Amino acid sequence: MMRLPRLQLNTIIILPVSEIVIFEDASHQHHLEKTDEYLKVVRNFIDKAEKRQMFTPLKTPIPLK
């Protein structure tokens, strides 16, 4: 059984649509070491987010000051 660090647990609580993925045998540069697996996870998350309509487009642009 793996225990998650407190920061990851807080992330799950604060951002309920977040996901934690552990890449076996990879360091902090998993995007370079396991590029195909990393991109698959990111694309899958974006696809699910779009289906949930997590990102709502703005109806009017935000004025720049």
MODELLER restraints for C-alpha pairs under 7 A, 6 or more apart:
rsr = mdl.restraints
at = mdl.atoms
rsr.add(forms.Gaussian(group=physical.xy_distance, feature=features.Distance(at['CA:12:A'], at['CA:18:A']), mean=5.99, stdev=0.5))
rsr.add(forms.Gaussian(group=physical.xy_distance, feature=features.Distance(at['CA:23:A'], at['CA:30:A']), mean=6.93, stdev=0.5))
rsr.add(forms.Gaussian(group=physical.xy_distance, feature=features.Distance(at['CA:26:A'], at['CA:33:A']), mean=6.51, stdev=0.5))
rsr.add(forms.Gaussian(group=physical.xy_distance, feature=features.Distance(at['CA:30:A'], at['CA:38:A']), mean=6.99, stdev=0.5))
rsr.add(forms.Gaussian(group=physical.xy_distance, feature=features.Distance(at['CA:31:A'], at['CA:38:A']), mean=5.65, stdev=0.5))
